[in-house]
Amino acid sequence: MARRQNAGGTFVVVLVPYLWLAALFLVPCLIILKISLSQTAIAQPPYTPVYDFAVGWAGFKEFISGLSFQNYSALAQDTIYLSSYLKSLQVAAVSTAILLVIGYPLAYGISRATGRWQALLVLLVILPFWTSFLIRVYAWITILQTDGLFNRALQALGIISAPVAWLASDTAVYIGIVYSYLPFMVLPLYASLQHVDDSLLEAAADLGCRRWKAFWKITVPLSLPGAIAGALLCFIPVVGEFVIPDLLGSSSSMMIGQTLWTEFFSNKDWPIAGAIAIVLLIVLVGPIAGFEFIRARDLKGR
């Protein structure tokens, strides 16, 4: 009897997160998929067909017969959408690489600090989360203006002789993304580096291994899961980023988040917008599946 109760309790505990994911992730994705297979119409909502459960089986067959992959073929034929996807992937890849280069030394330094200083440094990393994301991006508009703080600091240091137009450029987008997503890279790396056994480094030193070589052979491989997790936490949301490129970037080269916003709100073309979202989801499933495969392999190896 006790075993049945324990089994029932375990089943409920496991079932609740799956129901949560189904309600808040799977169902919305299915709705977007249905919209992406529909046709644009001057109506409210601006697409057809709209399935009504009250019409029964005949209405369902009519709904199925009205589905079309025309929107997906339109994405493949129009270079605007392809360039937006490529631009988003490029910005995400470069930003993630910059974040990894900056975040790894920061996380390593925090993990090597003493207890009191370590807690303070972690607090400083998460401190930006206490302020609205939108306010922080708007602050960068003021900083990167021609007469802003950034140009003044560079001129004071003698790096530039005249103010530089940073806004409405890829450089401003990279600055905004790196600033906004740096905690997402530092925290997983810090958690991974925190669990590195110092006795392994001491053993390597006793055997005559140099510090840089021990770092490369021991610390880096052991921190690889944190680096992968941080890279995914940054790369995936950056691909669909809208606010930062819209406020700091140029309209001449739009990322896919901006294109999606334009189709959905400006052009009122919900089917095309749905197709863009579904393709973006498929593109991002690859890195997620790869990470899960690597994690499962590591767990099995242990």
BELBEL-V317534 format. One record per helix or strand. SS is the DSSP state (helix for helix, strand for strand). FROM is the first residue (numbers start at 1). TO is the last residue. If there is no record, write none. Layout:
((SS FROM TO) (SS FROM TO))
This chain:
((helix 2 36) (strand 39 40) (strand 47 48) (helix 53 66) (helix 70 77) (helix 79 112) (helix 115 130) (helix 133 143) (helix 149 156) (helix 170 194) (helix 198 206) (helix 211 222) (helix 224 239) (helix 243 248) (helix 256 266) (helix 270 301))
